[in-house]
Amino acid sequence: MKKRTKKIIAVTLSILVVAGLAAALTGYSLWTKPAVTEGGSLIIEEGVTYEELSRELGAQGYVGNTRRLDYFAQFLGMDGNVRPGHYLLRTGMTYPQVVRMFQRGFQTPVNVTFNNIRLLPQLAGRVARQLQPDSVAFQQVIMADTTPAYYGFTPEGFIGMFIPDTYQMYWTSTPQMFLDRMKREYENFWTGERDRKREELGLTRGEVSTLASIVYEETKKTDEMPRVAGVYLNRLRIGMPLEADPTVIFAMGDFTIKRVLTVYTKVDHPYNTYRNPGIPPGPICMPPVTAIDAVLDYEHHDYLFFCAKPDFSGYHSFARNLREHNRNSQLWREALNRAGIR
């Protein structure tokens, strides 16, 4: 082979090698180049197409070059609808990472929070605002006649299965998945130590939750809850009716009542603890952990009565006998009258 020909071949090979390296480096750069310029979260509804997603990512400023994103989506075989869910876009994510996240449905859990719940339909509405299914879907499952028994509860006690807190769940969780999770959380909540304490009280888990719901409706002061719980436990021990005003309000079904009159305490209803001895059939609200633990760790004392303080502080005056209690009650009635509360 002539010297000149060898030189041409050598030069050509060098050019090809350089070109190949340049192409490889360019390709590598494209695969590793950051796509997300500013992080954020995005909810993808059912039926959203990739084209709609691409436009949204560009419009929201998450991805600076959607044409490059489209190239990788096509290269990686992403087409049609995108998996619904809640997705977290982190600053610096590459184009392939973005495509794979939506292609494979790599969701980021959302926080589901509920508290201050009085009735189960209220729970359905609260959770529906935080997860994909609507309130109708949640109500259909939660309020179904067969649901409480499926999870081992009576219809009256079912609300006690839900422990108010913040839980991380996938946005696409179904109502059934939500209930299954709540049952697991309920079992985890009732640790051996909590069960030991309630057994010492001679109460079931449901009775503890019911008593805790009454305590919570009586006082929102966490430092006072154990004392209030102690009053009710003292009454139970001696066979005295609980005579809890919140149970009367629950029986009346009118939660706007601010003053429980004597006539209300005569209503014929299983939750009226003025007429029915013992613990009602189920919780009158969804008791928080603080109230449940207040029952389990109740304050030991000999009080049998309590009445709201006339300073409207939210705290109560406690009494050991009816004479002391009547005096406290009179001060409270006078305060109500002065405030025009009927």
C-alpha positions as CSV (number, residue, x, y, z in Angstrom):
1,M,0.0,0.0,0.0
2,K,1.3,3.4,-0.9
3,K,2.5,5.7,1.8
4,R,0.0,8.4,0.7
5,T,-2.9,5.9,0.9
6,K,-1.9,4.8,4.4
7,K,-1.8,8.4,5.5
8,I,-5.3,9.1,4.1
9,I,-6.7,6.0,5.9
10,A,-5.0,7.0,9.1
11,V,-6.4,10.5,9.0
12,T,-9.9,9.2,8.1
13,L,-9.9,6.8,11.0
14,S,-8.8,9.6,13.3
15,I,-11.6,11.8,12.1
16,L,-14.1,8.9,12.6
17,V,-12.8,8.2,16.1
18,V,-13.0,11.9,17.0
19,A,-16.4,12.2,15.5
20,G,-17.5,9.1,17.4
21,L,-16.2,10.4,20.6
22,A,-17.8,13.7,20.0
23,A,-21.1,12.0,19.3
24,A,-20.8,9.8,22.4
25,L,-20.0,12.8,24.6
26,T,-22.9,14.7,23.1
27,G,-25.2,11.8,23.7
28,Y,-23.9,11.4,27.2
29,S,-24.4,15.1,27.8
30,L,-28.0,14.9,26.7
31,W,-28.7,11.9,29.0
32,T,-27.1,13.6,32.0
33,K,-28.1,17.2,31.3
34,P,-30.5,18.6,33.9
35,A,-34.1,18.9,32.7
36,V,-35.9,20.3,35.7
37,T,-34.9,23.9,36.3
38,E,-37.2,24.4,39.3
39,G,-38.6,21.7,41.5
40,G,-42.2,21.3,42.5
41,S,-45.1,18.9,42.8
42,L,-47.7,17.9,40.2
43,I,-51.0,16.0,40.4
44,I,-51.8,14.0,37.3
45,E,-55.5,13.1,36.9
46,E,-56.8,9.9,35.2
47,G,-56.7,10.1,31.4
48,V,-54.0,12.8,31.0
49,T,-52.0,12.2,27.8
50,Y,-48.2,12.6,27.5
51,E,-48.8,15.6,25.1
52,E,-50.9,17.3,27.8
53,L,-48.2,16.5,30.4
54,S,-45.4,17.9,28.3
55,R,-47.3,21.2,27.7
56,E,-48.1,21.4,31.4
57,L,-44.4,20.9,32.4
58,G,-43.4,23.6,30.0
59,A,-46.2,26.0,31.0
60,Q,-45.4,25.6,34.8
61,G,-41.7,26.2,34.1
62,Y,-40.6,22.8,35.5
63,V,-38.9,21.7,32.3
64,G,-37.0,24.3,30.2
65,N,-36.8,22.3,26.9
66,T,-39.9,20.2,26.3
67,R,-38.7,19.3,22.8
68,R,-35.8,17.5,24.3
69,L,-38.1,15.9,26.8
70,D,-40.3,14.7,23.9
71,Y,-37.3,13.2,22.2
72,F,-36.5,11.1,25.2
73,A,-40.2,10.2,25.7
74,Q,-40.3,8.8,22.1
75,F,-36.9,7.1,22.5
76,L,-37.9,5.4,25.7
77,G,-41.2,4.3,24.3
78,M,-43.5,6.5,26.3
79,D,-46.8,7.2,24.6
80,G,-50.5,7.4,25.3
81,N,-51.8,8.2,28.8
82,V,-49.7,9.0,31.8
83,R,-50.2,7.1,35.1
84,P,-52.2,9.3,37.5
85,G,-50.7,10.3,40.8
86,H,-48.8,12.8,42.8
87,Y,-45.3,13.4,41.4
88,L,-42.4,15.3,42.9
89,L,-40.1,17.0,40.4
90,R,-36.7,17.7,41.9
91,T,-34.3,20.4,40.6
92,G,-31.6,18.8,38.5
93,M,-33.5,15.7,37.4
94,T,-32.4,14.6,33.9
95,Y,-34.7,14.1,31.0
96,P,-34.6,10.3,31.2
97,Q,-35.4,10.4,34.9
98,V,-38.4,12.7,34.3
99,V,-39.7,10.4,31.6
100,R,-39.2,7.2,33.6
101,M,-40.9,8.7,36.7
102,F,-44.1,9.4,34.8
103,Q,-43.8,6.3,32.6
104,R,-43.5,3.9,35.5
105,G,-45.7,5.8,38.0
106,F,-43.0,6.5,40.6
107,Q,-45.3,8.6,42.8
108,T,-44.4,10.6,45.9
109,P,-46.8,10.0,48.8
110,V,-49.0,12.9,50.0
111,N,-49.9,13.7,53.6
112,V,-53.4,12.8,54.6
113,T,-54.5,14.5,57.8
114,F,-57.8,14.3,59.7
115,N,-58.8,15.4,63.2
116,N,-61.8,17.1,64.9
117,I,-64.2,14.6,63.2
118,R,-67.6,14.1,64.7
119,L,-69.3,11.8,62.1
120,L,-68.1,9.4,59.5
121,P,-69.5,11.4,56.5
122,Q,-67.3,14.3,57.7
123,L,-64.3,12.0,57.5
124,A,-65.2,10.9,54.0
125,G,-65.3,14.5,52.9
126,R,-62.0,15.4,54.6
127,V,-60.1,12.5,53.1
128,A,-61.5,13.0,49.7
129,R,-60.0,16.5,49.5
130,Q,-56.6,14.9,49.9
131,L,-56.8,11.8,47.8
132,Q,-58.0,11.1,44.2
133,P,-61.4,9.4,44.9
134,D,-64.3,11.9,45.6
135,S,-66.4,12.0,48.8
136,V,-69.1,10.0,47.2
137,A,-66.7,7.1,46.6
138,F,-65.4,7.3,50.2
139,Q,-68.9,7.5,51.7
140,Q,-70.1,4.5,49.7
141,V,-67.4,2.3,51.2
142,I,-67.2,3.8,54.7
143,M,-70.9,4.0,55.2
144,A,-71.7,0.6,53.7
145,D,-73.7,-1.7,56.1
146,T,-71.1,-4.5,55.9
147,T,-68.0,-2.4,56.4
148,P,-67.8,-2.1,60.2
149,A,-68.2,-5.9,60.7
150,Y,-65.6,-6.6,58.0
151,Y,-63.0,-4.7,60.2
152,G,-64.3,-6.2,63.4
153,F,-66.4,-3.3,64.7
154,T,-70.1,-2.5,65.4
155,P,-71.6,0.2,63.4
156,E,-71.7,2.5,66.5
157,G,-68.1,1.8,67.3
158,F,-66.6,1.9,63.8
159,I,-65.5,5.6,64.1
160,G,-63.1,4.5,66.8
161,M,-61.0,2.6,64.3
162,F,-59.7,5.9,62.9
163,I,-56.9,7.4,64.9
164,P,-56.5,11.1,64.1
165,D,-53.1,11.9,62.8
166,T,-51.1,12.6,59.6
167,Y,-50.4,9.6,57.3
168,Q,-48.4,9.3,54.1
169,M,-50.4,7.6,51.4
170,Y,-50.4,7.5,47.6
171,W,-52.8,10.0,46.0
172,T,-54.3,7.2,44.0
173,S,-55.2,5.2,47.1
174,T,-58.7,3.7,46.8
175,P,-61.3,4.0,49.7
176,Q,-60.7,0.3,50.4
177,M,-56.9,0.9,50.6
178,F,-57.5,3.8,52.9
179,L,-59.6,1.7,55.3
180,D,-57.1,-1.2,55.2
181,R,-54.4,1.2,56.2
182,M,-56.5,2.7,59.0
183,K,-57.1,-0.8,60.4
184,R,-53.3,-1.5,60.4
185,E,-52.7,1.9,62.1
186,Y,-55.4,1.1,64.7
187,E,-53.7,-2.3,65.5
188,N,-50.3,-0.6,65.7
189,F,-51.7,2.1,68.0
190,W,-53.0,-0.4,70.5
191,T,-49.6,-1.5,71.8
192,G,-49.1,-4.1,74.5
193,E,-48.7,-1.3,77.0
194,R,-52.0,0.4,76.1
195,D,-53.8,-2.9,76.1
196,R,-52.4,-3.6,79.6
197,K,-53.6,-0.3,80.9
198,R,-57.2,-0.8,79.6
199,E,-57.3,-4.3,80.9
200,E,-56.5,-3.0,84.3
201,L,-59.5,-0.6,83.9
202,G,-61.7,-3.5,82.9
203,L,-62.6,-1.8,79.6
204,T,-62.5,-2.9,76.0
205,R,-60.7,-0.9,73.3
206,G,-64.1,0.4,72.1
207,E,-65.1,1.5,75.6
208,V,-61.9,3.4,76.1
209,S,-62.4,5.1,72.7
210,T,-66.0,6.0,73.7
211,L,-65.0,7.3,77.1
212,A,-62.2,9.3,75.4
213,S,-64.6,10.9,73.0
214,I,-66.7,12.1,75.9
215,V,-63.6,13.5,77.7
216,Y,-62.6,15.3,74.5
217,E,-66.0,16.8,74.0
218,E,-66.0,18.0,77.7
219,T,-62.5,19.6,77.5
220,K,-60.0,20.5,74.9
221,K,-57.4,21.2,77.6
222,T,-54.9,18.3,77.3
223,D,-53.6,18.9,80.9
224,E,-57.2,18.6,82.3
225,M,-58.2,15.5,80.3
226,P,-56.8,13.0,82.8
227,R,-58.7,14.6,85.6
228,V,-62.0,14.6,83.7
229,A,-61.4,11.0,82.8
230,G,-60.8,10.2,86.4
231,V,-64.3,11.6,87.3
232,Y,-66.0,9.4,84.8
233,L,-64.1,6.3,85.9
234,N,-65.0,7.1,89.5
235,R,-68.7,7.2,88.5
236,L,-68.4,3.9,86.7
237,R,-66.9,2.2,89.7
238,I,-69.7,3.1,92.0
239,G,-72.5,2.5,89.4
240,M,-73.3,6.2,89.1
241,P,-74.6,7.4,85.6
242,L,-72.0,9.3,83.6
243,E,-74.5,12.2,83.1
244,A,-72.3,13.7,80.4
245,D,-73.8,16.7,78.6
246,P,-71.9,16.0,75.3
247,T,-73.8,12.7,75.1
248,V,-77.1,14.5,75.4
249,I,-76.1,16.9,72.6
250,F,-75.1,13.9,70.4
251,A,-78.5,12.3,71.2
252,M,-80.3,15.5,70.2
253,G,-78.4,15.6,67.0
254,D,-78.0,19.4,67.3
255,F,-74.3,20.3,67.7
256,T,-75.1,24.0,68.0
257,I,-76.5,23.5,71.5
258,K,-74.4,25.6,74.0
259,R,-76.5,25.0,77.1
260,V,-77.9,21.6,78.0
261,L,-81.3,22.2,79.6
262,T,-83.0,19.7,82.0
263,V,-85.6,18.9,79.4
264,Y,-82.8,17.7,77.0
265,T,-81.6,15.2,79.6
266,K,-84.9,13.4,79.5
267,V,-84.7,12.5,75.8
268,D,-85.1,8.8,75.2
269,H,-81.9,7.8,73.3
270,P,-79.3,5.1,73.9
271,Y,-76.6,7.8,74.0
272,N,-78.3,9.8,76.7
273,T,-76.1,9.0,79.7
274,Y,-78.5,10.8,82.1
275,R,-81.1,8.0,81.4
276,N,-78.8,5.1,80.5
277,P,-76.1,3.9,83.0
278,G,-72.7,2.8,81.8
279,I,-70.8,3.7,78.7
280,P,-72.7,4.6,75.5
281,P,-72.8,2.2,72.4
282,G,-70.0,4.0,70.7
283,P,-67.8,7.2,70.5
284,I,-69.7,10.5,70.0
285,C,-66.7,11.8,68.0
286,M,-63.4,10.6,66.8
287,P,-61.2,10.9,69.9
288,P,-57.6,12.1,69.5
289,V,-54.7,10.2,70.9
290,T,-54.4,12.7,73.8
291,A,-57.9,11.9,75.0
292,I,-57.4,8.1,74.6
293,D,-54.2,8.3,76.6
294,A,-55.9,10.5,79.2
295,V,-58.3,7.7,79.9
296,L,-55.6,5.1,80.1
297,D,-53.4,7.4,82.3
298,Y,-56.3,9.0,84.2
299,E,-55.7,11.0,87.3
300,H,-56.4,9.2,90.5
301,H,-58.6,11.4,92.8
302,D,-62.0,11.3,94.6
303,Y,-63.9,13.8,92.5
304,L,-67.4,12.9,91.2
305,F,-68.5,16.1,89.7
306,F,-67.1,18.9,87.5
307,C,-68.5,22.1,86.0
308,A,-67.2,24.7,83.6
309,K,-65.5,27.6,85.3
310,P,-67.4,30.9,85.1
311,D,-64.4,32.7,83.6
312,F,-65.0,30.9,80.2
313,S,-61.4,29.7,80.3
314,G,-62.3,26.3,79.1
315,Y,-61.2,24.8,82.4
316,H,-63.5,23.2,85.0
317,S,-64.1,23.3,88.8
318,F,-64.2,19.8,90.4
319,A,-66.2,18.7,93.4
320,R,-66.3,15.7,95.7
321,N,-69.9,16.0,96.7
322,L,-73.2,17.3,95.3
323,R,-73.2,20.3,97.6
324,E,-69.9,21.6,96.3
325,H,-71.0,20.8,92.7
326,N,-74.3,22.7,93.1
327,R,-72.4,25.8,94.2
328,N,-70.1,25.6,91.2
329,S,-73.0,25.0,88.9
330,Q,-74.8,28.1,90.2
331,L,-71.8,30.2,89.4
332,W,-71.7,28.8,85.9
333,R,-75.4,29.4,85.3
334,E,-75.0,33.0,86.4
335,A,-72.1,33.4,84.0
336,L,-74.2,32.0,81.2
337,N,-77.1,34.3,82.0
338,R,-74.8,37.3,82.0
339,A,-73.4,36.3,78.6
340,G,-76.9,35.9,77.3
341,I,-76.4,32.2,76.5
342,R,-79.7,30.4,76.6
